[in-house]
Amino acid sequence: MFYLKWSRNDIDGLEQFNGIVTLLTEINKEGIVTKEIGLDKNNKIVHKFPSRNHTYGKYGIFDNQAVDIRNKNINFTKKEFDRVWAM
């Protein structure tokens, strides 16, 4: 798995999804996003995928889109991701 931290500079219109300013993603080796965590400007979790409790929890923001991880700098760790996911 790979872990990436995205900002509004990386994803146009990111804030339209419940005010997300930071998006943390877990990505498998095929480039499919398997988990997402969206944080607002106060670092409050406002999005989780998969989840039954969040607006985009069924499909996620990266629904049906693969990420080309070859061109990305891995900028987040599994340990950091798991800590936030558990919140």
C-alpha positions, 0 to 999 in steps of 0.5 A: 500500500501507498499513502498520499496526502493531498491538498487543495493545490493538488485537487481542484475543487477539493473543498466542495466535498464537505469543506475538505482541505486535506485528503489522506489516501491509502492506495494499492499497487494498482493505483486504486484508492482503497481508503480516504480521510478528508480533513477540514481547515480545523483538522476535523474529519469530515469525510471517510471512505469507506463509511456509512456515516459520511456523504461520500462514504459509499464511493469515495472522491476517487471513485473509479479513478486510478492514481499513477503512483509512479509520479507521486512522492509518497508523503505519508506513512501507514502509521500516520494514516492508521492513527487518523483513521482510528479517530 
